Amino acid sequence: MIKKRIAYVTGSRAEYGIVKRLLKRLQEDITLDFSLIVTAMHLDSQYGNTVKIIEQDGFRISEKIPVKLDSQNNQTILTSMAETLDLFGKHFQQNRYDAAIVLGDRYEMLSVATAAAMHNIPLIHLHGGEQTLGNYDEFIRHCITKMAKLHLTATDVYRKRVIQLGESPESVHNIGSLGAENGLSLELPSKERLFSKLNLQNKPYFMVAFHPETITGQSVEEQVDQLLLALDTFKKDYQFVFIGSNSDTHSDVIFEKIKRYTEENQFSFFTSVKPEEYLALIKYSKGLIGNSSSGLLEAPSLEVGTVNIGKRQEGRVRGESVIDVESNRQSIEQGIQHLLSNDFQKRLSEMVNPYYQGNSAEKAYEIIKQFLADENKYKPKRFYDLEKQ
């Protein structure tokens, strides 16, 4: 029997953490020739060389494709995209796959998707149909949707939006978010073990994950300054554990300011941690502060509240556990106070995570297997007009 060749391309710790269980399922399937291709942030020391985490998790890495990442401005980002397109164009020219899988909306994944599509390699897209109006991820995600032939969305709202973009309903499946069930499915370290390994103080803490808004026109410097001023109000009673920013435009500005702040206040800063450690850090915290998608997708499953700052996640579906605030000191302070209130804390266990579905990883695996067996995946797809409904 000829095995179907399928590749997953991973470029960031966040996206890898979401799909880790699905990747294990694909690698363990002896009927598949599965390739894991590692690139971008995973291979950059500035972002923690997280390829080591992937190797420690027992994955066989088929290819490492390093790309120079420079987040100084949009032009340097475009240079990284061009290099990624060239390198993956060559890889897909030399390696024929029956399908390639990408997740989400990062700029390097747009280059990967373009290279695959140009080589007529059927593309499987996770987390399409979502909105993030404060970032260029917004239009990148929809561009990848139009190149993909199979779509695994995280809510029914997103499924309908992908169909609205002209994709056939038969190719769009709402499986929930794999990340939303990870906190309940992965084996997380105990609080004692986590604190010991990461050398954390035994004191109540908040997780902080803050990334740039890249298309709102707001000053990244001012946003970070306002966040840190708000945290100052609570630092006598709480410690703050910071996680490094993604490689978006001006992420270097965030890195420098937060690094200095943590050193001055003796707070913890981690460029990156293992997926299980990140989820555990959220689980044992008083709440997640920032603008990370994990505050909307993963934190609610762990019954942890989120103070979501600014417009980066604007447009995304969210549950009651997410408190939206503006990017200014007063609004952030009020959001944290609301999160800490007895009424909010009592209701957390009853709040529903709109991204959670049981067995999301298994659903994704079964749908992907069916797609690989379908020879129609090589045929050109037609634009689906809503008036046909």
C-alpha positions in Angstrom: 0.0 0.0 0.0 1.3 3.4 -0.9 1.2 5.7 2.1 -0.4 9.2 1.8 2.2 11.9 2.4 1.0 14.7 4.6 3.0 17.6 6.1 2.4 20.0 8.9 4.3 23.3 9.0 4.9 24.9 12.4 6.5 28.3 12.9 5.5 29.4 16.4 5.1 28.0 20.0 1.5 29.0 20.2 0.3 27.3 17.1 2.4 24.2 17.9 0.9 24.0 21.4 -2.7 24.0 19.9 -2.1 21.1 17.5 0.3 19.0 19.5 -2.1 16.2 20.2 -3.3 16.1 16.5 0.3 15.9 15.4 0.9 12.9 17.7 -2.1 11.2 16.2 -0.9 11.8 12.7 2.7 10.7 13.5 1.5 7.4 15.1 -0.7 6.5 12.1 1.4 3.8 10.3 -0.7 4.2 7.2 0.6 7.8 6.7 3.9 9.2 5.7 3.8 12.2 8.1 6.3 15.0 7.9 6.7 17.8 10.5 8.4 20.8 9.1 9.8 23.4 11.5 10.6 27.0 10.7 10.5 30.7 11.8 10.3 31.4 15.5 11.1 27.8 16.5 14.6 28.1 15.1 15.4 31.6 16.4 17.3 32.0 19.7 15.5 35.3 20.3 12.3 33.4 20.7 13.7 30.6 22.8 14.8 28.0 20.1 11.5 26.2 20.8 12.4 23.5 18.3 14.0 21.8 21.4 10.6 21.5 23.0 9.2 19.8 19.8 12.2 17.3 19.9 11.7 16.7 23.7 8.0 15.9 22.9 9.2 13.0 20.8 8.4 14.3 17.3 10.5 13.3 14.3 11.3 16.5 12.5 11.5 16.0 8.8 12.9 19.3 7.9 14.2 22.5 9.5 13.8 25.6 7.4 15.3 28.6 9.1 14.1 32.1 8.2 15.6 35.4 9.3 13.0 37.2 11.4 13.2 40.9 11.7 10.3 42.7 13.4 11.6 46.3 13.2 9.0 47.4 10.7 6.6 46.1 8.1 9.2 46.2 5.4 11.5 43.9 7.3 8.5 41.6 7.9 7.9 41.5 4.1 11.6 40.6 3.6 11.1 37.6 5.9 7.9 36.6 4.0 9.8 36.8 0.7 12.5 34.5 2.0 10.0 32.1 3.4 8.1 32.0 0.1 11.4 31.2 -1.8 12.5 28.5 0.6 9.2 26.7 0.8 8.7 27.1 -2.9 11.9 25.1 -3.3 10.9 22.6 -0.7 7.5 21.8 -2.3 9.2 21.6 -5.7 11.4 18.8 -4.4 8.9 17.1 -2.0 5.5 16.1 -3.2 2.7 15.8 -0.6 -0.8 14.7 -0.8 -1.8 17.5 1.6 -0.2 20.2 3.8 -1.7 21.5 7.0 -1.3 25.1 8.3 -2.9 26.8 11.2 -4.2 30.4 11.4 -2.9 33.6 10.3 0.8 34.4 10.8 2.6 36.1 8.0 5.1 33.2 7.5 2.2 30.8 7.1 0.8 33.0 4.2 4.1 32.4 2.4 4.0 28.6 3.2 0.4 28.4 2.0 1.1 30.3 -1.2 4.1 28.0 -2.0 1.9 24.9 -1.4 -1.0 26.2 -3.5 1.3 27.2 -6.4 2.6 23.6 -6.5 -1.0 22.3 -6.4 -0.6 20.6 -3.0 -4.0 20.5 -1.3 -4.0 22.7 1.7 -5.8 22.0 5.0 -6.5 25.2 7.1 -7.2 25.3 10.8 -8.8 28.3 12.5 -10.2 30.0 9.4 -13.1 32.4 9.4 -12.0 34.3 12.6 -11.7 38.1 13.0 -8.8 40.0 14.6 -9.4 43.5 13.5 -6.3 45.0 15.3 -3.7 43.0 13.4 -2.7 42.1 9.9 -3.4 38.5 10.8 -7.0 39.4 9.9 -6.5 39.6 6.1 -3.7 37.0 6.1 -6.1 34.4 7.6 -8.8 35.0 4.9 -6.1 34.8 2.1 -5.1 31.4 3.4 -8.8 30.3 3.4 -9.0 31.0 -0.3 -6.0 28.8 -1.1 -7.2 25.9 1.2 -9.4 23.0 0.1 -10.3 21.7 3.6 -11.3 23.9 6.5 -11.5 23.0 10.2 -13.0 25.9 12.0 -13.4 26.6 15.8 -17.0 27.7 16.0 -20.2 27.6 13.8 -19.9 31.4 13.4 -16.5 30.9 11.8 -17.7 28.0 9.6 -20.5 30.2 8.2 -18.0 33.0 7.5 -15.7 30.6 5.6 -18.7 29.6 3.5 -19.5 33.3 3.0 -16.0 33.6 1.5 -17.0 31.2 -1.2 -16.0 27.8 0.2 -18.2 24.8 -0.4 -20.1 23.8 2.8 -19.0 20.2 2.4 -15.4 21.3 2.8 -15.9 23.3 6.0 -16.2 21.6 9.4 -16.7 23.1 12.8 -14.7 20.9 15.2 -14.1 23.4 18.0 -10.7 24.6 19.0 -8.1 22.0 19.7 -6.6 24.5 22.2 -9.8 24.8 24.1 -9.6 21.1 25.1 -5.8 20.9 25.6 -6.0 22.1 29.2 -8.4 19.3 29.9 -6.6 16.6 27.9 -2.9 17.3 28.3 -1.1 16.2 31.5 -0.3 19.5 33.2 2.4 19.8 35.9 1.3 20.3 39.5 1.6 23.8 41.0 4.5 22.7 43.2 6.4 21.1 40.3 5.8 24.1 38.0 6.9 26.6 40.6 10.0 24.6 41.4 11.0 24.2 37.8 10.4 27.8 36.8 11.7 29.2 40.1 8.5 31.1 40.9 7.6 32.7 44.2 4.7 31.2 46.1 2.6 34.3 45.8 -0.6 35.0 43.9 0.2 36.0 40.4 -1.2 37.1 37.0 -0.1 35.9 33.6 0.7 38.6 31.1 0.9 38.0 27.4 1.0 41.1 25.3 1.5 41.3 21.5 1.6 44.3 19.0 -1.4 45.7 17.3 -0.2 46.1 13.8 -2.9 47.9 11.8 -4.7 50.1 14.4 -2.2 53.0 14.2 -1.8 53.1 17.9 1.7 53.5 19.4 3.1 50.2 20.6 5.3 52.1 23.1 2.2 53.9 24.6 0.2 50.7 24.8 2.9 48.9 26.8 3.5 51.9 29.0 -0.2 52.1 29.9 -0.2 48.3 30.7 2.8 48.5 33.0 1.4 51.6 34.8 -1.8 49.7 35.4 0.1 46.7 36.8 2.0 49.0 39.2 -1.3 49.5 41.1 -1.4 45.8 42.0 2.2 44.8 42.3 2.2 45.1 46.2 -0.3 42.2 46.4 0.5 40.2 43.3 3.4 39.1 41.2 3.3 39.1 37.4 4.6 36.3 35.1 5.3 37.5 31.6 5.6 35.4 28.4 7.5 36.7 25.4 5.7 38.3 22.4 5.3 36.9 19.0 7.5 38.1 16.1 5.1 40.7 14.8 6.0 44.2 13.8 7.5 46.2 16.7 7.6 43.1 19.0 11.2 44.1 19.8 9.8 47.3 21.5 7.6 45.2 23.8 10.4 42.8 24.6 12.8 45.6 25.7 10.2 47.4 27.8 8.9 44.3 29.6 12.4 42.9 30.1 13.4 46.0 31.9 10.2 46.1 33.9 10.6 42.5 35.1 14.2 43.1 36.1 13.3 46.2 38.1 10.5 44.5 39.9 11.9 41.0 40.2 9.0 39.5 38.2 9.4 36.5 36.0 9.8 36.7 32.2 9.9 33.7 29.9 10.7 33.9 26.3 8.8 30.7 25.9 7.8 27.6 27.9 6.4 24.1 27.0 2.7 24.0 26.0 1.8 22.1 29.2 3.7 24.7 31.3 2.0 27.6 29.7 -1.5 26.1 30.3 -0.5 25.3 33.9 0.7 28.9 34.4 -2.7 30.1 33.3 -4.5 27.5 35.4 -2.8 28.4 38.7 -3.0 32.2 38.1 -5.5 34.8 39.2 -6.1 35.6 35.6 -4.6 36.3 32.1 -3.8 39.9 31.2 -3.0 41.1 27.7 -4.2 40.5 24.2 -3.3 36.9 23.4 -5.8 34.6 21.7 -5.2 32.1 24.5 -7.2 34.3 26.8 -10.2 33.7 24.6 -9.6 30.1 23.6 -7.7 28.2 26.3 -8.1 30.2 29.6 -12.0 29.8 29.7 -11.6 26.0 29.7 -9.4 26.3 32.8 -12.0 28.5 34.5 -9.6 31.4 34.5 -10.7 35.0 33.6 -9.1 37.2 31.0 -8.5 41.0 30.8 -8.3 41.4 27.1 -6.7 44.7 26.1 -7.3 46.8 23.0 -8.3 45.8 19.5 -5.9 42.9 18.6 -8.7 40.3 19.3 -11.6 42.5 18.2 -14.1 40.6 16.2 -13.4 37.2 17.7 -16.1 35.2 19.5 -15.6 35.3 23.2 -17.3 34.0 26.4 -18.3 35.8 29.6 -14.9 35.1 31.2 -13.3 37.6 28.9 -13.3 41.2 30.1 -12.6 43.7 27.3 -10.8 46.9 28.2 -9.2 49.8 26.3 -5.5 50.3 26.0 -5.2 52.8 28.8 -4.2 52.6 32.5 -7.6 53.4 34.0 -9.5 50.9 31.8 -7.0 48.1 32.5 -7.1 48.7 36.2 -10.9 48.6 36.2 -10.7 45.3 34.2 -8.4 43.7 36.7 -10.5 44.9 39.7 -13.6 43.4 38.0 -11.8 40.1 37.4 -10.8 40.0 41.1 -14.3 40.7 42.3 -16.1 38.0 44.3 -19.1 38.0 42.0 -17.0 37.4 38.9 -14.8 34.7 40.6 -17.9 32.9 41.8 -19.4 32.8 38.3 -16.3 31.6 36.5 -17.1 27.9 36.9 -20.4 28.4 35.2 -19.2 30.4 32.2 -19.2 28.6 28.9 -16.2 28.4 26.5 -17.7 28.9 23.0 -14.6 27.2 21.5 -14.9 24.0 23.4 -16.1 20.7 21.8 -15.2 17.3 23.1 -12.8 15.2 21.0 -11.7 18.1 18.7 -8.3 16.5 17.9 -9.9 13.2 17.1 -12.5 14.9 14.9 -9.8 16.7 13.0 -7.8 13.5 12.5 -10.8 11.6 11.1 -11.8 14.4 8.7 -8.2 14.7 7.5 -8.0 11.0 6.8 -11.2 11.2 4.8 -9.8 14.1 2.8 -6.6 12.3 2.0 -8.6 9.4 0.6 -10.6 11.7 -1.7 -9.0 12.0 -5.1 -11.2 15.0 -5.8 -8.9 17.1 -3.6 -6.7 17.7 -6.6 -9.4 19.2 -8.8 -9.8 23.0 -9.0 -12.4 24.2 -6.5 -15.3 26.3 -7.5 -16.4 29.4 -5.8 -19.6 28.7 -3.8 -22.2 31.4 -4.2 -24.6 31.9 -1.3 -27.5 32.4 -3.6 -27.4 28.7 -4.3 -28.7 28.0 -0.8 
